[in-house]
Amino acid sequence: MSSGLWTAFAMLAFVGITIWVFFIKKKDDFEEQAHLPLDEDDKKEQRKEGSS
């Protein structure tokens, strides 16, 4: 019985996280996070250009 409860809990947690990620979280947040690596590369290039 205990393993069935853990399975049900894990399934509910998975479904809850999936709903939060795809339906509740704002798309703007994802867009901003998607551009973070590119922004970091731009900053590195600006530092190289400024020090030369």
N, C-alpha and C positions, 0 to 999 in steps of 0.2 A: 504493500500500500504506500509506503514511504517513497519508493522510487517513482510511483505514479504522480505523487504530489510534486516532486522535484521536476518531473517532465512537464507537468502543467504549468508550473511557475516559470520554467525556462521558456516555454512556448509563449506565455503571456508577456514576458519581458521582451522577447524578440519582436512580437507583434507591436507592442507599445513603442519600442525604439524605432521600428520601421515607420509607424504612423507619424511619430514626432519628426523624423528626418524628412520624409517625403511630403507631408501635408502641413505641418505646423511651422517648421523652421522657415524663415524668410529667404526667398531666393537671393535677395541683395546680399545677405550674409555669405551665401555660398559663392557668389560672384567675387566678393571682396577677398575671400580666402583663396579662391582659385588664382587670383592675380598676385598673391604675396610672393611666390618665388620669382616672378618676373620683376616685381618692384625691387626685390633685393638685388637682382642682377643689374638693374639700372643704377642703383646706388653705388655698387662696386665700380661700374664703368665711370660714373661721375667722379669718384675718388681718384681713379687712375688718371683721368684727364686733368683734374685739378692739381695733382702733384707733379705732373710732367712739365 
